[in-house]
Amino acid sequence: VTPSKTAEQQASGQTSTAAGAEPNSVVAADNAQRRHVFLTNAISELTTAILDESPINGMISLVLEAFYRSLDFSHVLFMMRDTRQNAYVTRIAFGDEVETMRAQFIYRIVPGADIFSHATRNGRNAVIIDAADKRHGDLIPQWVRGLNAPQSILIFSVVVKKVCIGLI
């Protein structure tokens, strides 16, 4: 079934389909298929980039874009450790208002017990499914909540020789 849209439906985001089909389920299935195809292509491109010994920045961008497009994240950022600033600074980003996010999403290395401290000190990944859950209140720094009020947070540590050099 190929959805067709009227001008009114396009404006409202609704889709018309064949009799009996649920519009939202058709759109969801189409989006899931598109994300699956993108992820498959991204894995292929990354494999080629590795075999071609492409620059690491290009490979990191491929991974971030794969997360962003295939997993339907609202933002994906790569933060690199900057020893001069004693901080992890966003170098590559995908998502809405990405330039603002890139400029303001900086984790200053300070002693603490938030998810960034755990990830950078211990090289541990972190997943918070429901950022509004009060149990996670102290784990999510206020500066993160102020930037985009996240629903969920995933942090992957990039560790080389037991040192965290970056965060995704």
C-alpha positions as CSV (number, residue, x, y, z in Angstrom):
1,V,0.0,0.0,0.0
2,T,1.4,3.4,-1.0
3,P,0.1,6.2,1.2
4,S,-1.2,9.2,-0.6
5,K,-1.6,12.6,1.1
6,T,-4.0,15.4,0.5
7,A,-2.7,19.0,1.1
8,E,-4.7,19.1,4.4
9,Q,-3.3,15.7,5.5
10,Q,0.3,16.8,4.7
11,A,-0.1,19.9,6.8
12,S,-1.5,17.8,9.7
13,G,0.9,14.9,9.3
14,Q,-1.9,12.4,8.5
15,T,-1.7,9.8,5.8
16,S,-4.5,8.3,3.7
17,T,-4.2,4.6,2.9
18,A,-6.2,1.8,1.4
19,A,-9.5,0.8,3.1
20,G,-8.9,-0.8,6.5
21,A,-5.2,0.1,6.9
22,E,-4.1,2.1,9.9
23,P,-2.4,5.3,8.7
24,N,0.0,5.5,11.6
25,S,1.0,1.9,11.3
26,V,1.8,2.3,7.6
27,V,3.9,5.4,8.3
28,A,5.7,3.7,11.3
29,A,6.5,0.6,9.2
30,D,7.8,2.8,6.4
31,N,10.0,4.8,8.8
32,A,11.3,1.6,10.4
33,Q,12.1,0.2,6.9
34,R,13.9,3.4,6.0
35,R,15.9,3.4,9.3
36,H,16.8,-0.3,8.7
37,V,18.1,0.5,5.2
38,F,20.0,3.5,6.4
39,L,21.7,1.4,9.2
40,T,22.6,-1.4,6.8
41,N,24.1,1.1,4.3
42,A,26.0,2.9,7.1
43,I,27.5,-0.4,8.3
44,S,28.6,-1.1,4.8
45,E,30.1,2.4,4.4
46,L,31.9,2.1,7.8
47,T,33.4,-1.3,6.8
48,T,34.7,0.2,3.5
49,A,36.1,3.2,5.4
50,I,37.9,1.0,7.8
51,L,39.4,-1.2,5.0
52,D,40.4,2.0,3.1
53,E,42.0,3.3,6.4
54,S,39.9,6.5,6.1
55,P,40.5,9.4,8.5
56,I,39.0,8.7,11.9
57,N,36.8,11.9,11.8
58,G,35.0,10.5,8.8
59,M,34.4,7.2,10.5
60,I,33.1,8.9,13.7
61,S,30.7,11.0,11.6
62,L,29.4,7.8,9.9
63,V,28.7,6.2,13.3
64,L,27.0,9.4,14.7
65,E,24.8,9.8,11.6
66,A,23.9,6.1,11.8
67,F,22.8,6.5,15.4
68,Y,20.9,9.7,14.5
69,R,19.1,8.5,11.4
70,S,18.6,4.8,12.1
71,L,17.7,4.9,15.8
72,D,15.7,8.1,15.5
73,F,17.6,10.0,18.2
74,S,16.9,13.7,18.5
75,H,20.6,14.6,19.0
76,V,23.8,12.7,18.7
77,L,27.1,14.3,19.7
78,F,30.7,13.4,19.8
79,M,32.7,15.1,22.6
80,M,36.5,15.0,22.6
81,R,38.7,15.6,25.6
82,D,40.4,19.0,25.5
83,T,43.1,19.1,28.1
84,R,43.7,22.9,27.7
85,Q,40.0,23.5,28.7
86,N,39.9,20.6,31.2
87,A,36.7,19.6,29.4
88,Y,35.0,17.4,26.9
89,V,34.0,19.6,24.0
90,T,31.5,18.7,21.2
91,R,33.3,18.3,17.9
92,I,30.7,16.6,15.7
93,A,26.9,16.8,16.2
94,F,23.6,15.8,14.5
95,G,20.2,17.0,15.4
96,D,17.9,20.1,15.8
97,E,19.7,23.4,16.5
98,V,23.0,21.6,16.2
99,E,25.1,24.7,16.1
100,T,23.7,26.0,19.4
101,M,24.0,22.5,20.9
102,R,27.6,22.2,19.7
103,A,28.6,25.5,21.2
104,Q,27.0,24.9,24.6
105,F,27.3,21.1,25.1
106,I,30.6,21.1,27.0
107,Y,31.3,18.8,30.0
108,R,33.8,20.5,32.3
109,I,35.8,17.9,34.2
110,V,35.0,18.3,37.9
111,P,34.7,15.8,40.7
112,G,31.1,14.6,40.9
113,A,28.7,11.7,40.7
114,D,26.8,12.5,37.5
115,I,26.7,10.3,34.4
116,F,29.5,12.2,32.7
117,S,31.8,11.8,35.6
118,H,31.1,8.1,35.8
119,A,31.6,7.7,32.0
120,T,34.9,9.7,31.9
121,R,36.5,8.5,35.1
122,N,35.6,4.8,34.8
123,G,35.2,4.4,31.0
124,R,31.6,3.2,31.6
125,N,28.7,3.6,29.3
126,A,25.4,4.9,30.7
127,V,21.8,4.6,29.7
128,I,18.9,6.5,31.3
129,I,15.6,5.6,29.7
130,D,13.4,8.1,31.6
131,A,15.3,11.3,32.3
132,A,12.2,12.6,34.2
133,D,12.4,9.8,36.7
134,K,13.3,11.3,40.1
135,R,15.8,8.4,40.8
136,H,18.1,9.9,38.1
137,G,17.8,13.5,39.3
138,D,21.4,13.8,40.6
139,L,22.8,11.9,37.7
140,I,21.8,14.3,34.9
141,P,23.6,17.6,35.3
142,Q,21.5,20.8,35.3
143,W,23.3,22.2,32.3
144,V,22.1,19.2,30.2
145,R,18.5,19.6,31.4
146,G,18.7,23.3,30.6
147,L,19.9,22.8,27.0
148,N,17.3,20.4,25.7
149,A,15.3,18.7,28.4
150,P,16.2,15.2,27.3
151,Q,13.7,12.3,27.5
152,S,16.5,9.7,27.5
153,I,20.3,9.8,27.6
154,L,22.8,7.3,26.3
155,I,26.5,7.9,26.8
156,F,29.2,5.7,25.3
157,S,32.8,6.2,26.4
158,V,35.6,6.2,23.8
159,V,38.5,4.7,25.7
160,V,42.1,4.3,24.4
161,K,44.7,2.6,26.6
162,K,42.4,2.9,29.7
163,V,41.9,6.7,29.2
164,C,38.6,8.2,28.1
165,I,39.3,10.4,25.2
166,G,35.8,11.0,24.1
167,L,32.1,10.6,24.6
168,I,29.2,9.8,22.2
